[in-house]
């Protein structure tokens, strides 16, 4: 079994009840369900926060594109895809 550690968290009774329901429906323990939920949350939040930090570093380093220019590039790409789709359906 993988190494684990124990933490204590306070959760509202309705969250505990939901964890219990999931555990019963999936034949898992409440601890397994809670750990899995925390793992998913930690992965997602860390990706988001690290992405924001990279974005802020890009801004500080001047690696940005003005909004109007970015929108023009996106509009050109969307128009190209729409034109290709019209050709395919014709």
N, C-alpha and C positions, 0 to 999 in steps of 0.2 A: 504494500500500500504506500502511496506517496506520502511524504512528510506533510503534516498539517500543524496548525496552531489553533488555539482557542481564543475567541474574543467574546465579549458580552455586549449585546446591543439591546436597547429597549425599543420594542415595536408595539404599535396599538393592537388591541385584541383582534380587530378585523383583519389585519395583515397576518397575524398568527393563524387565524382561521383559514385564510386563503392558502397559506403554506401547507397547513394540514390537509386541506382538500386536494391540493396538487399532489402532495406526498401519497395520499391514499389512492388517487386515480392512477398514479404512475408507479405504484408499488415501490416507493422510495421513502427514505426517512425525511423528517422535517429538516434535519441538519443538512442532508444532501441537497435538498431543494433550495434552502437558504444559501448554502455555499455556492451552488450553481448560479443563483440569481446575483449574488455579490460578484462572482467572477465575470459574468456578462456585463454587469454595470461598470465594474472597474475597467474592463477592456474598452468599453464604449466611451466612458468619460475620459480615460487616459488618451485615447485616440483624438478625441475632440480638443482637449486642453493642449496636447502637444501640437496639434494642427494650428490652433490659435497662436501658440507661441512661435511657431515657424512663420506664420503670417505676419505677426508683429515684427519679427526679425527682418522679414522681407521689406516691410514698410520702412524700418529704420535704415536698411541698406539701400533704399531707393529702388528696389526691384518691384515696381508697381506699374500698372497700366491705367491711364485715366478711364473713368467710367464710360464716357461716350465712345472711346476707342474700343473698349471691351465689348460694348453693346453692338457696335457696328460689325465687329468680327463675328459675334454670335448670330446676328441677323443674317449675315452673308451665308453662314453655315446652315442655318435653318432653311433659308430660301433654297439652297442647293439641294437639301434633302427633300424638301417639298416638291421641287421640280423633278427630281429623280422618281419620286413616288407617283407623280402625275403621269410620267412617261410609262411607268410599269403598268399602271391601271388603264391606260388608254388602249 
